[in-house]
Amino acid sequence: MNSYYLNRLQTEIVELRELGQYSLVEKIGEGGMGKVYKAQHSLLKRPTAIKLIREDQLDETALEHFEREVQLTSQLNHPNTISIYDYGHSPDGIFYYAMEYLSGITLDQLIKIEKKIPAERVVYLLKQICGSLAEAHSQGLIHRDIKPGNIMLCQRGGDYDFVKVLDFGLVREIVPDPGSNISQEPGIMGSPGFIAPELLVMKSEIDARSDLYSVGAIGFLLLTGQRVFPDSDIDVVLHKTVNASPPRPSE
């Protein structure tokens, strides 16, 4: 989606302010598949996050990605996975889904604040990420974009460092639906620095181990304060991901 359509969508939503049973409050995020707003259910008054996209500005494959994200993520109910509440279409062609609103910081923000994280805390965080992924993997789903920006730390029931795995926008089935276009994806699926090498060279033959590589890359960052391949040139990072052996954290 280009900036023109994103800006147009922003204008339309500002004017609308109401989407189904939800009142939009403010924009809190933006990604390749749409915008995310903080909202409130008109009756329950519960804070909610709404992800939305303008239906008539995307091709059939992109719309299928968006709807498939909702369908696949809604099957997951692990406490460390973000929950989906609802989804639908507005009368004027905006596709949206509602999910739990989270207050906290991402691992990206944590590492900027604390630089390096003690090993015991890293283990505690990674176990929760793995718990979320274990449920997804058991249902034949892989995330494909596990990175610090998609891991949020919240407070739940008095417990701090409660992990929520976000943004299943690149989720796919290990064995894709043959009637779906979801596997016909252009370009790189994932985030340089955390993407598994097999996603770069053999996209059609991936499995749950690709997510585990990304978890390992997050662990490396939390322990050392550096990425596995710390280079500002994305092409260099991708080349090393495929061809170089990662250093040990102790190095």
Salt bridges, closest charged atoms under 4 A:
GLU12 OE2 - ARG8 NE 3.14
GLU12 OE1 - ARG54 NH1 3.41
GLU30 OE1 - LYS27 NZ 3.02
GLU30 OE1 - LYS35 NZ 2.68
GLU55 OE1 - HIS89 NE2 3.94
ASP56 OD1 - ARG54 NE 3.03
GLU69 OE2 - LYS51 NZ 3.41
GLU100 OE1 - ARG156 NH2 2.98
GLU100 OE2 - LYS164 NZ 2.84
GLU114 OE1 - ARG121 NH1 3.07
ASP145 OD2 - LYS147 NZ 3.83
ASP161 OD2 - ARG121 NE 2.68
ASP167 OD1 - LYS51 NZ 3.75
GLU173 OE2 - ARG68 NH2 2.82
GLU185 OE2 - HIS65 ND1 3.94
GLU185 OE2 - ARG144 NH2 2.74
ASP207 OD2 - ARG209 NH2 2.70
ASP211 OD2 - HIS137 NE2 2.80
